[in-house]
Amino acid sequence: MSVLSETEAVARAGHVATLAALLGLIAFSGGATAAGDRALGEYLSSECVTCHQLSGRYQGIPPIVGWPEKSFVEIMDEYRSKRRSNPVMQTIAGKFSGDEIAALAAYFGSLKPKN
């Protein structure tokens, strides 16, 4: 067992602090990039708005305008994995990747109902 000099101990503590800061930045940036691309979501939304009203009105099909992104992603994942039963939504959700669903969530979440 070796005993560290005071200089070595300070240097090691500095390395640990630097590593902790870098890990924090990586974790923070990972969360920041997890959000979907709104422009891509708008581009992909044409199939959704065939049935779901952009106005946010309910006319037999639930509105998706203004939904929290997390809820949108969770529900679409449930359709993709067939834990929610609706053959039409299962088929549509199955066409989209996780990034595309996040993009749709960002787009619809950014809209405000017009009713």
C-alpha positions in Angstrom: 0.0 0.0 0.0 1.5 3.3 -1.0 0.9 6.6 0.7 0.1 9.5 -1.6 1.9 12.8 -1.2 -0.3 15.8 -0.7 0.4 17.0 -4.3 -0.6 13.6 -5.7 -3.8 13.6 -3.5 -4.8 17.0 -4.8 -4.1 16.0 -8.4 -6.2 12.9 -8.0 -9.0 14.8 -6.4 -8.9 17.2 -9.4 -9.1 14.3 -11.8 -12.1 12.9 -10.0 -13.8 16.3 -10.0 -13.1 16.7 -13.8 -14.5 13.2 -14.5 -17.6 13.9 -12.4 -18.2 17.2 -14.3 -17.7 15.5 -17.7 -20.2 12.7 -16.7 -22.7 15.4 -15.7 -22.3 17.2 -19.0 -22.8 13.9 -20.9 -25.9 13.1 -18.9 -27.3 16.6 -19.4 -26.6 16.7 -23.1 -28.2 13.2 -23.5 -31.4 14.5 -22.0 -31.3 17.6 -24.2 -31.0 15.6 -27.4 -33.8 13.2 -26.4 -36.4 15.7 -27.5 -37.9 15.2 -30.9 -37.3 17.3 -34.0 -40.5 19.4 -34.4 -39.9 20.1 -38.1 -39.6 16.4 -38.8 -42.8 15.8 -36.7 -44.7 18.4 -38.8 -43.4 16.6 -41.9 -44.6 13.2 -40.6 -47.9 14.4 -39.2 -49.9 14.2 -42.5 -51.0 10.7 -41.8 -52.0 11.6 -38.2 -54.1 14.6 -39.2 -56.1 12.6 -41.6 -58.1 11.5 -38.6 -57.0 13.6 -35.6 -58.1 17.2 -35.9 -55.4 19.9 -35.9 -58.0 22.1 -34.3 -57.9 19.9 -31.2 -61.6 19.3 -31.4 -63.0 15.9 -30.5 -65.2 14.4 -33.2 -65.1 10.7 -32.4 -61.3 10.5 -32.6 -59.3 11.8 -29.6 -57.4 15.0 -30.1 -53.6 14.8 -29.9 -52.9 18.5 -30.1 -51.2 19.9 -27.0 -50.4 16.4 -25.5 -47.4 16.2 -23.2 -44.6 14.7 -25.2 -43.9 11.9 -22.6 -47.5 10.8 -22.7 -47.6 10.8 -26.5 -44.5 8.6 -26.7 -45.7 6.2 -24.1 -49.1 5.8 -25.8 -47.5 5.3 -29.2 -45.1 2.7 -27.8 -48.1 0.9 -26.3 -49.7 0.8 -29.7 -46.5 -0.4 -31.3 -46.1 -3.2 -28.8 -49.8 -4.0 -29.1 -50.5 -3.4 -25.4 -53.2 -1.0 -26.6 -55.9 -2.4 -28.8 -56.7 -0.5 -31.9 -55.7 -2.2 -35.2 -55.5 1.1 -37.1 -53.3 2.8 -34.5 -51.2 -0.4 -34.0 -50.4 -0.4 -37.8 -49.7 3.4 -37.9 -47.5 3.4 -34.8 -45.7 0.3 -36.1 -44.5 2.3 -39.1 -42.6 4.9 -37.1 -39.2 4.6 -35.4 -38.6 5.8 -31.9 -37.0 9.0 -33.2 -40.0 9.6 -35.5 -42.5 9.1 -32.6 -40.4 11.6 -30.5 -40.6 14.1 -33.4 -44.3 13.7 -33.7 -44.6 14.2 -29.9 -42.6 17.4 -30.1 -44.7 18.7 -33.0 -48.1 17.9 -31.6 -47.0 18.9 -28.1 -46.0 22.3 -29.4 -49.5 23.0 -30.8 -52.3 24.7 -28.9 -55.9 23.6 -29.4 -57.9 26.1 -31.4 -61.4 25.3 -30.0 
